[in-house]
Amino acid sequence: MERISGVNNWNLLFRREAEGVVLLRAGTPDVRAVLPDRLFGLPVTALGDRALAPERQGSVSDGAEAVQITCGLSEGAWDNRRLRDLTLPETLKTVGDYALLNCAALKTLRIYDTVTRWGGGALMNCRSLDTLHLTRRGPDQGEALAWFAGELSRELDVTVYGPEGAARLLFPEYTELYEENCPAHHFDYFISGAGYPYHHCFRRKRLSLKEYDGLWRDFLGMEHDESAALRLAWRRLRWPADLGETAAADYRAYLKKHAGEALRLLLEEEEGEALPLLLALTEPDRETLSAACARARELGATAALAALLEEQHRRFPAGLEKSFTL
């Protein structure tokens, strides 16, 4: 097996084709890994069926070439069972059936909006996967986000990078359930959870942010996770791409009503650099600011604490307190 150096550790089985390289097997012991864009001067354009499935690593494929990419010492088996954060190549065009089957530890996937085909069951049993980073190189939106939102019913934390900047979105969770109806000899299909419309607010496989924002009032009227509501409203206001004034006002009203919870969330997610914006949006009262200061002290968030104390002093100056003892 040929060995070359790279930014991560990989055992690769691949096949050269006219359009580029097809990765037939790809196994790593790393927790965070980036698949190469090119091998031996050729672009990596496809992931084969079950290419990253842990139980398939090490199996032989007819006509395949093998290469090991190393970046130093590694721990564990080269089988993706420890893989939590994966970046797919920018050159990738197709992903085969069950390509990531049983990558149970995988939580974060970083992709480019260039893939034109996602195989059936590509994410099957990726039970931890809930974070997607999607990069667009041009102004046009591809179909990857629609595919992921339809494929995964769990809560999704999505960050989209484009020429105009970044935007972070939340797709709340919903559940699907089939129950056998024995007397009628069929299955009944049930959907529960306020997140279903968000996962399906795509038209021609393109996300409409205006339609996304239009779901907000109905979302609040259904049984929902309060934490998800806070994060959804905050992210739309922090990254206000295509955000209309009516929707912005609704989001601001919700955050202002839940200012204490929003401040706590921001501190715990270590987004201290955005604290001035949240303070301006929510205008928390003295008690809420005091509680946020206490939480920042507990977390050791000194920069955030300084900003909170400055806001407290600006809005509620203590003045000179005089006391007399007789």
DARA-V975428 format. One record per backbone hydrogen bond with DSSP energy under -1.0 kcal/mol. CO is the residue of the C=O (numbers start at 0). NH is the residue of the N-H. Records with the same first field share a line. If there is no record, write none. Layout:
CO: NH + NH
This chain:
1: 67
3: 69
9: 68
10: 26
11: 66
12: 23 + 24
13: 64
14: 21
19: 16
20: 44 + 45
21: 14
22: 47
24: 12
26: 10
27: 79
30: 83 + 84
32: 86
36: 43
38: 41
41: 38
42: 20
44: 92 + 93
45: 22
46: 95
47: 50
50: 25
52: 55
53: 56
55: 58
60: 63
64: 13
65: 1
66: 11
67: 3
68: 9
69: 5
76: 78
83: 106 + 107
84: 32
85: 109
86: 34
88: 91
92: 115 + 116
93: 46
94: 118
95: 98
96: 49
97: 100
98: 51
99: 102
101: 103
102: 105
106: 129 + 130
107: 85
108: 132
109: 87
110: 134
111: 113 + 114
116: 94
118: 121
119: 97
120: 123
121: 99
122: 125
123: 101
124: 126
125: 128
129: 156
130: 108
131: 158
132: 110
133: 160
134: 112
142: 146
143: 147
144: 148
145: 149
146: 150
147: 151
152: 173
155: 170
156: 131
157: 168
158: 133
159: 166
160: 135
161: 164
164: 161
166: 159
168: 157
170: 155
172: 194
174: 191
176: 189
178: 187
180: 185
185: 180
187: 178
189: 176
191: 174
194: 198
197: 200
200: 207
202: 205
205: 202
207: 211
208: 212
209: 213
211: 214
212: 215
214: 218
215: 219
216: 220
218: 221
224: 228
225: 229
226: 230
227: 231
228: 232
229: 233
230: 234
231: 235
232: 236
233: 237
234: 238
238: 240
239: 242
243: 247
244: 248
245: 249
246: 250
247: 251
248: 252
249: 253
250: 254
251: 255
252: 256
253: 257
255: 258
257: 261
258: 262
259: 263
260: 264
261: 265
262: 266
263: 267
264: 268
265: 270
266: 269
270: 273
271: 274
273: 277
274: 278
275: 279
276: 280
277: 281
278: 282
284: 288
285: 289
286: 290
287: 291
288: 292
289: 293
290: 294
291: 295
292: 296
293: 297
294: 298
295: 300
299: 301
300: 304
301: 305
302: 306
303: 307
304: 308
305: 309
306: 310
307: 311
308: 312
309: 313
310: 314
311: 315
